[in-house]
Amino acid sequence: MAVDGSRTSFQIFSLTVEVDLVFLRSLRGIVKLAELGTIFAAFVCFAVSHRPTFIAATCMEFVITFSLVLLYTLKLNKKLTMFFWPLIDIINSVFAAVILLILCLIAVSTYTLTSSLVGGITGLVAVGLWSWDGSMLFRRITFNQSRSVAGGTTQ
């Protein structure tokens, strides 16, 4: 194990995995971790209130968001270049926001237990985070442009 400031490398068999702690401290990383926290809280609230549809949706979104955080933290997006990861992240943010917006509005309007209401409100907070994350990523994404042109500086 080698530690270099904000990066840590692990040697697993013959595979070296580099952990990027800078991502977790960046704005995108903090937003992703906040998404994970709020959706996990909504999952726990829906599990207490025994709402299987809401449990499945929140669990699915938790797993997908956790996978993206793991992908960016381990820098696997640099090794798996066959996908355009920012676009996949935007698509995930949009679909997660739409699906959970519908489910959380239903949960808030038809609650029978207080935990279902709290889960719906927490889910609506997660919807706001996913919407902000998607719009923030969409503003930074570049299609068929060099990084210098997209950043505003031309050569």
Residue pairs with C-beta under 8 A, 6 or more apart in sequence:
1 8
1 9
1 10
1 11
2 8
2 9
6 20
6 21
6 22
6 25
7 18
7 19
7 20
7 21
7 22
8 18
8 19
8 21
9 16
9 17
9 18
9 19
10 16
10 17
10 19
17 74
18 74
18 75
19 73
19 74
20 72
20 73
20 74
20 75
21 73
23 29
23 72
23 73
24 30
24 33
24 73
27 136
28 72
28 133
28 136
28 137
29 69
29 72
29 73
31 129
31 132
31 133
31 136
32 65
32 68
32 69
32 72
32 133
33 69
34 129
35 65
35 126
35 129
35 130
35 133
36 62
36 65
36 66
36 69
38 122
38 123
38 125
38 126
38 129
39 58
39 61
39 62
39 65
39 100
39 123
39 126
40 62
41 119
41 122
42 54
42 58
42 104
42 119
42 120
42 122
42 123
42 126
43 55
43 58
43 59
43 62
43 119
44 119
45 115
45 116
45 118
45 119
45 122
46 54
46 55
46 58
46 107
46 115
46 116
46 119
47 55
48 113
48 115
48 119
49 111
49 112
49 113
49 115
49 116
49 119
51 107
51 116
51 119
53 103
54 103
54 107
54 116
54 119
54 123
57 99
57 100
57 103
58 100
58 119
58 123
61 96
61 99
61 100
61 126
64 92
64 96
65 92
65 96
68 88
68 89
68 92
70 76
71 77
71 80
71 85
72 85
77 85
86 137
86 140
86 141
87 141
89 133
89 134
89 137
90 134
90 137
90 138
90 141
93 130
93 131
93 133
93 134
93 137
94 130
94 134
96 126
96 127
96 130
97 127
97 130
97 131
97 134
100 123
100 124
100 126
100 127
100 130
101 124
101 127
103 123
104 119
104 120
104 121
104 123
104 124
104 127
105 120
105 124
106 120
107 116
107 117
107 119
107 120
107 123
108 117
108 120
108 121
108 124
111 117
111 120
142 150
148 154
148 155
